[in-house]
Amino acid sequence: MIPKRVVFLMSDTGGGHRAAAGAIRAALERRYPGAYTFELVDVYRRYTPFPMNLMPEIYPRWVNWAAASWELSFRLADGRRRSALVMAAINRWWGRGMRRLVDGHRADVVVSVHTLFSRPAMHAYNRWHLFRPPFVSVVTDLVSAHAFAYEKDADRCLLPTPAAYARGLALGLESGRLRVTGLPIHPRFLDGLAAKADARRQLGWHADRPAVLVSGGADGMGPVFQIARAIDRLGLDIQLAIVAGRNRRLKRRLEAAAWRGPTFVYPFLDSLAGPMAAADVLVTKAGPATICEACAAGLPMVLSGAVPGQEDGNVTYVVENGAGVYAPSPELAAAAVHAWLARGPAFLAERARCARALARPDAVWQIADEIHQQAHRPPVRTRLGAQLEARRPALRQAPEDGWVL
């Protein structure tokens, strides 16, 4: 049997989009071995004009050093009507690139894991093709996803939380196209979760000292160094584990510092399952992938920052469900860690229970099954195809290749 083709639309603007695509791919490979081939397309880099093709480099600098302007741009373009107006301009600006995208990547199913790519891709299909592949949008912001993430013509829009589902309804999507699955977590992470004592032994951590894990995500974003130093200055009887991610400068700085207590510094790790299973508290920015992994590990969180706009809802989601607190400065984060540890193991165990209650460890399997189902559907008639069908009866049948005009 010829394998079906899955095309992921993503970009390396933050680590979450590639991580989501990788998790879904791994689940499909496990669930349906040999049934699929995969292509990850960085749409920004390959199919958008300057300067948008530099967004993988621009994005981390923008949200780190000009957060207020990022929030302004996010909110100005959000909402049903405003997003439609902005998207009309994007469709004109990106038109050629989007046509090259949909013409150049034949697929049996397209999966968008990025906020901004579902609408322009669907616009290109509707304008230039009579038929298109089934299209699945996976929303990766837990609550306050931008309106761009909700494409009304997508065959399925898979959502991480009931709040994201409600937002889809408010933006005019049909309930039959929406489904709450949770955010995809890589099967490798779930496999790597172990009992705390076993995880500490494997990592070489101290068995009895409370452990605080500090992370800035895959790219080591935010004041990771300052947070770790603020915690260390408290002189607590703890052990620190700090993940620098791909930020080599941060890793060198952490390794060169003198620490009062046992401190373990890590570069980018393919999986944080071991450190999360071993830790008692996580200090991190409010990235959705990290939050969902921490919930799966039953690890309570001190959220030290959030990308304004898109991650505001993540903070609310964690805090209102008792799984963490928001402490948006190194000093506040350190104070929160101190306060939690001072309340003892029973308090931390309750926070861990709250985190675990939010976990959806089967999300990636539900998403894989949805994509599998869509991949075996026939090609879908586009708006252009529907307009021409009455005039040209021959177009009532999909062409052999399924979707090319």
Secondary structure, DSSP 8 states (H G I E B T S, - for coil): ---EEEEEEE--SSSHHHHHHHHHHHHHHHHSTTSEEEEEEEHHHHHS-TTGGGHHHHHHHHHHH-HHHHHHHHHHH-SHHHHHHHHHHHHHHSHHHHHHHHHH---SEEEE-STTTHHHHHHHHHHH-SEE--EEEE--SSS---GGG--TT-SEEEESSHHHHHHHHHTT--GGGEEE------HHHHHH---HHHHHHHHT--SSS-EEEEE-TTTT-SSHHHHHHHHHHTT-S-EEEEE-TT-HHHHHHHHHS--SS-EEEE---S--HHHHHH-SEEEEE--HHHHHHHHHHT--EEEEE--TTTTHHHHHHHHHTTSEEE--SHHHHHHHHHHHHHTHHHHHHHHHHHHHHT--TTHHHHHHHHHHHHHTS--EE-HHHHHHHTT-GGGGS--TTSS--
